[in-house]
Amino acid sequence: MSAQMDEMVRDEVSVAFLQAFSEAWNNHDIDALMTFMTDDCTFHTAAGPGLQGSSFTGRDAVRESFQQVWKTFPDAAWLNGEHFVCGNRAVSESTFCATKPDGSRIEARMVDVFTLKDGKIQVKNAFRKDRPAQVTGENR
């Protein structure tokens, strides 16, 4: 990517953009969330059978997989977000908190590594610490 294009992407995607993306996740607002994604978007989940977890490509597949997160974890929240943008790449770090279907709690640091294109997120690649489920009231 040329230096000029690199600068344009950085100008279009900012820390405020990533914070708004995070807020859409916390609001469980799929319509808002998808406005941040390119038409040719890809989502690599934090877990799954493949080298990059499970991968979903295209708006419909990504939308459905995002919604599945909230179906699996109805109280999912991404807290204490920290974000940065560097050229056509960006990172968001947060604490993922959710209740698993068996009632145990997940609370672990995670990062999303983004590839940016045309002022939006083209690839969301999620990574999360593999921490045992927490019993309610257990020390962090």
C-alpha positions in Angstrom: 0.0 0.0 0.0 1.4 3.4 -0.9 2.2 5.9 1.9 -0.6 8.2 0.6 -3.2 5.4 0.8 -1.8 4.3 4.2 -2.4 7.9 5.4 -5.9 8.0 4.0 -6.9 4.8 5.8 -5.5 6.0 9.1 -7.4 9.3 8.7 -10.7 7.4 8.0 -10.3 4.8 10.8 -9.5 6.2 14.1 -9.5 5.3 17.8 -13.0 6.9 18.0 -14.1 4.6 15.1 -12.9 1.5 17.0 -14.5 2.7 20.2 -17.8 3.1 18.4 -17.4 -0.4 17.0 -16.8 -1.7 20.5 -19.9 0.1 21.7 -22.0 -1.5 19.0 -20.8 -4.9 20.2 -21.7 -4.0 23.8 -25.1 -2.7 22.7 -25.7 -6.0 20.8 -26.6 -3.8 17.8 -26.1 -5.9 14.7 -27.2 -3.2 12.3 -24.8 -0.6 13.7 -22.0 -3.2 13.9 -22.3 -4.1 10.2 -21.9 -0.4 9.2 -18.2 -0.7 10.3 -17.6 -3.7 8.0 -16.6 -3.8 4.3 -18.8 -5.8 1.8 -16.0 -8.4 1.4 -15.4 -8.7 5.2 -14.0 -11.7 7.0 -14.3 -12.7 10.7 -11.9 -15.2 12.2 -13.2 -16.4 15.6 -11.2 -16.9 18.8 -11.9 -20.6 18.7 -12.7 -23.3 16.2 -11.2 -26.2 14.2 -9.0 -24.2 11.8 -5.7 -22.5 12.1 -7.5 -19.2 12.5 -10.4 -20.6 14.5 -13.6 -20.6 12.5 -13.7 -18.2 9.5 -16.7 -16.5 8.0 -16.5 -14.4 4.8 -19.1 -12.0 3.3 -21.6 -9.7 5.0 -24.3 -12.3 5.5 -22.0 -14.9 7.0 -20.2 -12.4 9.2 -23.5 -10.9 10.3 -24.8 -14.3 11.3 -21.6 -15.3 13.1 -21.6 -12.0 15.1 -25.3 -12.6 16.1 -24.3 -16.1 17.2 -21.9 -14.7 19.8 -24.9 -12.9 21.5 -27.1 -16.1 21.2 -24.3 -18.1 22.9 -23.5 -15.4 25.4 -26.6 -13.2 25.9 -24.8 -11.0 28.5 -21.5 -10.7 26.5 -19.6 -7.5 27.2 -16.2 -6.2 26.0 -14.8 -3.9 28.8 -11.9 -1.6 29.3 -11.2 -1.2 25.6 -7.9 0.2 24.4 -7.5 0.8 20.6 -4.8 1.9 18.2 -4.5 2.3 14.4 -1.3 1.9 12.4 -1.7 2.3 8.6 -4.1 -0.3 7.3 -4.0 -2.3 10.5 -5.6 -1.7 13.9 -5.9 -3.4 17.3 -8.5 -3.4 20.0 -7.7 -4.9 23.4 -10.5 -5.5 26.0 -11.7 -7.8 28.7 -14.4 -10.2 27.4 -17.0 -11.1 30.1 -19.8 -13.5 29.5 -21.8 -16.3 31.1 -21.5 -19.7 29.4 -24.6 -21.8 28.8 -23.6 -24.0 31.8 -23.7 -20.9 34.1 -19.9 -20.5 34.5 -18.3 -17.1 33.7 -15.7 -16.2 31.2 -13.5 -13.2 32.0 -10.4 -12.9 29.9 -8.3 -10.4 28.1 -8.6 -10.5 24.3 -7.5 -8.6 21.2 -9.0 -8.1 17.8 -6.5 -7.5 15.0 -8.1 -5.6 12.1 -7.2 -5.2 8.5 -8.7 -2.0 7.2 -9.9 -1.1 3.7 -11.7 2.0 2.4 -12.3 3.4 5.9 -13.9 0.2 7.3 -12.9 -3.1 8.8 -12.2 -5.8 6.2 -10.9 -8.5 8.5 -11.6 -9.0 12.2 -9.3 -11.6 13.7 -10.1 -12.4 17.3 -7.7 -13.7 19.9 -8.6 -14.5 23.6 -6.7 -15.9 26.6 -7.6 -19.5 27.2 -8.6 -19.1 30.9 -10.6 -21.6 32.8 -14.3 -20.6 33.4 -14.7 -18.6 36.6 -17.1 -19.6 39.4 -19.3 -16.6 40.4 -17.6 -14.7 43.1 -14.1 -16.2 42.5 -11.1 -13.8 42.6 -9.8 -12.5 39.3 
